[in-house]
């Protein structure tokens, strides 16, 4: 066994140990919640209903997602501790482990739901609906895991600074492409543009290298402007219950009302960017410190170059998922 293989094996062993502990906690909470759901529907006399079946399914699915997300994140974290640069081959191993876990958990979900529905009158109608949802959710989980591992690899590669300027321009170009694509899709489906870009100089500002705190301040303001330029005025007309304010709040409500199963990370990443901006434009808050630490960077000893690159990739990841949802 090579040194690389030994490191990978060690990383996965540690990840599996931590996963087994977290799995016990998640399944314990699941068992408690399923009991409470059953008691609630039994109390209201709606035991044999599609609403009850969906409630049970959604809670089991939530636990499944927690298991997959934790193990995949833990795999990446342990690999990141042992490798300065994570290759495509290593990421493929992480992806394969995620896929195996998803497939086994999906099979278990199907088994548990079939067992649950057996005593229902006319169970076939419930099972057809469940099987359709299971297939859809399985594909989403596999795509999501792969997307997260791809981002992880790009963040790892960012530690190797071969041609920073060229790399930065490429990412910014990808962001421009995604925003243009999202606007076209929104015009096609909803007759509005999601982003109302007010100053084209923002693209040059985003392309600048980030070497220190001063550079970072300019960059974080520029990317925050893009978030603030979500077209609230037009988006408001599409919403049943618009929020009071905030471009991210408007986008979140739009996704909740139109794309029920959207990935919550889309909004989470955008909020994290704004929390970090608050630290540099207004004041330091516990939320902004936690936002930096979520990106595996230190505070107050901040590596501004690495932090900015991760923020840029975070923003790109949310745009890419938005484009996929709208397509």
Secondary structure, 3 states (H helix, E strand, C coil): CCHHHHHHHHHHHHHHHHHHHHHHHHHHHHHHHHHHHHHHHHHCCCCCCHHHHHHHHHHHHHHHHHHHHHHHHHHHHHHHHHCCCCCHHHHHHHHHHHHHHHHHHHHHHHHHHHHHHCCCCCHHHHHHHHHHHHHHHHHHHHHHHHHHHHHHHHHHHCCCCCCHHHHHHHHHHHHHHHHHHHHHHHHHHHCCCCECCCCCHHHHHHHCCCCCHHHHHHHHHHHHHHHHCECHHHHHCCCCCCCCCCHHHHHHHHHHHHCCCCCCHHHHHHHHHHHHHHHHHCCCCHHHHHHHHHCCCCCCCCCHHHHHHHHHHHHHHHHHHHHHHHC
